[in-house]
Amino acid sequence: MRPSFSWLKKKNSVEDVFGEVKPILRSALDGHNVCVLAYGQTGTGKTFTMDGTNEQPGLAPRAIKELFNEASTDHTHSVTFTMSMLEIYMGNLKDLLSARQSLKSYETSAKCNLNIQVDSKGSVEIEGLTEVEVPDFTKARWWYNKGRRGRSTSWTNVNETSSRSHCLTRITIFRRGDAVGSKTEVSKLWMIDLGGSERLLKTGAIGQTMDEGRAINLSLSALGDVIAALRRKKGHVPYRNSKLTQILKDSLGTKSKVLMLVHISPRDVDVGETICSLSFTKRARSIESNRGLTAELQKLREKKISELEEEMQETQENCKKITARLQEVECQLNENKKLFWITNENKHLEDIEKKAILPLDNLKETDATLKSSDKHVKVSKSSGFVPRFMTSTVASRQRQTMSEKELSAKTQSIRSVAKNLTHFSTSQQSLSLSDTRSRVLLRKSYTKPLRAAANCGTPETPKRDIKDNSLQKKNVNDTSSPRKKMVTSSDPNARAKLCHHRRRMSSLT
Ligand SMILES: Nc1ncnc2c1ncn2[C@@H]1O[C@H](COP(=O)(O)OP(=O)(O)OP(=O)(O)O)[C@@H](O)[C@H]1O
């Protein structure tokens, strides 16, 4: 079950890895806050890399030793160190160097749930956390081993001694110049063994072990969010989303230096987790630091960033206002559209009403137009100025005669329909109907055939209309027959209204 680490031993011993860590320790001694993180899938050797063994010490003891070595070579400053160790277990802070740290239960331990404070300068401090002075490497190593023993571990499918928490070791460096009146510079070196990111199904974690795994995954994703915000140079960095990021607030920002060691598994079955780990660290790597910038340039850069942020906020507010105004205008437009349609509908109905009352006038106009076009054709023909290619052939003359015949048939049919309508409008006026809607319906049913006759291009349709209208004409003229035969409509509503009027009429006569 356990992955093989023989390849790691050969190619990357802890000593090789430490070679990469060394330069950043110098920065810590120079006054920068430094953070060394061991990140990766569970069981890939984070704890081993950080702690090591007695024979082969890990990065943390090596780093502490290196700090003492460097400090001893600095003859212009006096450097002292203090050390603290804590564990973030299920969102709680546990002081690993406290005298009572051996208590396993988090409820009974007084040194649990320590408060995180940020001072006016933005420096993070953990209230009540044990801070021991370490005069030399031997003492420091002793404290470190003590702290390690207090960590919470559990058995999982992947790791027999899986760390169920994040372990943070802090070395605070006090550096004071030998000159009289010189100030003490304080910087921090964090060495962090992060809990392993894990797929709960794979680790087979249940109960409390599963909750621990979930808590670790949550805080790792909070760390990912902070990294993403720093990378995008967002105004707001979500440090407060987890205890881990709250504690590291002053050591993960732009003024600090971060080194992340990624641990991956060599097994094929872990390729998914390996890709996740690598893409996480790729994002972390793309955070731009202020390295190489002078203090003046840094100030300018920060000023510019805050200006741009303000501008962005202003633009966003303007954008909101414009969107609201746009919505208002859209509402107004819809109302206007509705009004327009209502008005137009009424006008349309009025037009229909007018056309139905005066169909003969329109007909006369149509007739006159037809006659004038006839005249025009005759004039053009008699003038004799038609070019040769425009003179009609026998076939075209035949077509023209046929279309003239069709046109005259149409005119005849329109005239007969109009006559019927005149009859109808006269009788309708005499009816003195009170319901205007039924009047409109009646007119509609009569103007339909008229329009159909005028629009239809086929000669059959007018014929049918003529037939219908002649029948209606007959009914109108036939005084002996009852009036109900006079009007027919396909609309059942209109029929009902007509019956009503017919009853009224019969009561009158
Ligand atoms: N380079 C190595 N050489 C020899 N053994 C190793 C090496 N790295 C890890 N191991 C062994 O593999 C096992 C798992 O390693 P370790 O506990 O350090 O993993 P981890 O990533 O810290 O896991 P978790 O996240 O679950 O705490 C341990 O028994 C450890 O001794």
The ligand as an SDF file (V2000), in Angstrom:
LIG
                    3D

 31 33  0  0  0  0  0  0  0  0999 V2000
   12.1830    9.9590    1.6150 N   0  0  0  0  0  0  0  0  0  0  0  0
   11.6840    8.9640    2.3270 C   0  0  0  0  0  0  0  0  0  0  0  0
   12.4640    7.9320    2.6380 N   0  0  0  0  0  0  0  0  0  0  0  0
   12.0110    6.9200    3.3780 C   0  0  0  0  0  0  0  0  0  0  0  0
   10.7620    6.8520    3.8630 N   0  0  0  0  0  0  0  0  0  0  0  0
    9.9140    7.8640    3.5950 C   0  0  0  0  0  0  0  0  0  0  0  0
   10.3340    8.9750    2.8250 C   0  0  0  0  0  0  0  0  0  0  0  0
    9.2950    9.8170    2.7360 N   0  0  0  0  0  0  0  0  0  0  0  0
    8.2810    9.2480    3.4310 C   0  0  0  0  0  0  0  0  0  0  0  0
    8.6390    8.1000    3.9390 N   0  0  0  0  0  0  0  0  0  0  0  0
    7.7850    7.1920    4.7540 C   0  0  0  0  0  0  0  0  0  0  0  0
    6.4830    7.1760    4.2010 O   0  0  0  0  0  0  0  0  0  0  0  0
    5.5010    7.1980    5.2040 C   0  0  0  0  0  0  0  0  0  0  0  0
    4.5590    8.3720    4.9630 C   0  0  0  0  0  0  0  0  0  0  0  0
    5.2760    9.5270    5.0620 O   0  0  0  0  0  0  0  0  0  0  0  0
    4.7500   10.8190    5.8550 P   0  0  0  0  0  0  0  0  0  0  0  0
    4.0220   10.4530    7.0810 O   0  0  0  0  0  0  0  0  0  0  0  0
    5.8800   11.7510    5.9860 O   0  0  0  0  0  0  0  0  0  0  0  0
    3.7130   11.3390    4.7800 O   0  0  0  0  0  0  0  0  0  0  0  0
    2.8310   12.6460    4.8780 P   0  0  0  0  0  0  0  0  0  0  0  0
    2.8070   13.2480    3.5480 O   0  0  0  0  0  0  0  0  0  0  0  0
    3.2580   13.4910    5.9940 O   0  0  0  0  0  0  0  0  0  0  0  0
    1.3970   12.0210    5.1750 O   0  0  0  0  0  0  0  0  0  0  0  0
    0.1920   12.7350    5.9180 P   0  0  0  0  0  0  0  0  0  0  0  0
   -0.1780   13.8740    5.0920 O   0  0  0  0  0  0  0  0  0  0  0  0
   -0.8600   11.6950    5.9470 O   0  0  0  0  0  0  0  0  0  0  0  0
    0.6850   13.1300    7.2550 O   0  0  0  0  0  0  0  0  0  0  0  0
    6.2220    7.3290    6.5280 C   0  0  0  0  0  0  0  0  0  0  0  0
    6.2600    6.0830    7.1590 O   0  0  0  0  0  0  0  0  0  0  0  0
    7.5950    7.7810    6.1580 C   0  0  0  0  0  0  0  0  0  0  0  0
    8.5830    7.2670    7.0480 O   0  0  0  0  0  0  0  0  0  0  0  0
  1  2  1  0
  2  3  1  0
  2  7  2  0
  3  4  2  0
  4  5  1  0
  5  6  2  0
  6  7  1  0
  6 10  1  0
  7  8  1  0
  8  9  2  0
  9 10  1  0
 10 11  1  0
 11 12  1  0
 11 30  1  0
 12 13  1  0
 13 14  1  0
 13 28  1  0
 14 15  1  0
 15 16  1  0
 16 17  2  0
 16 18  1  0
 16 19  1  0
 19 20  1  0
 20 21  2  0
 20 22  1  0
 20 23  1  0
 23 24  1  0
 24 25  2  0
 24 26  1  0
 24 27  1  0
 28 29  1  0
 28 30  1  0
 30 31  1  0
M  END
$$$$
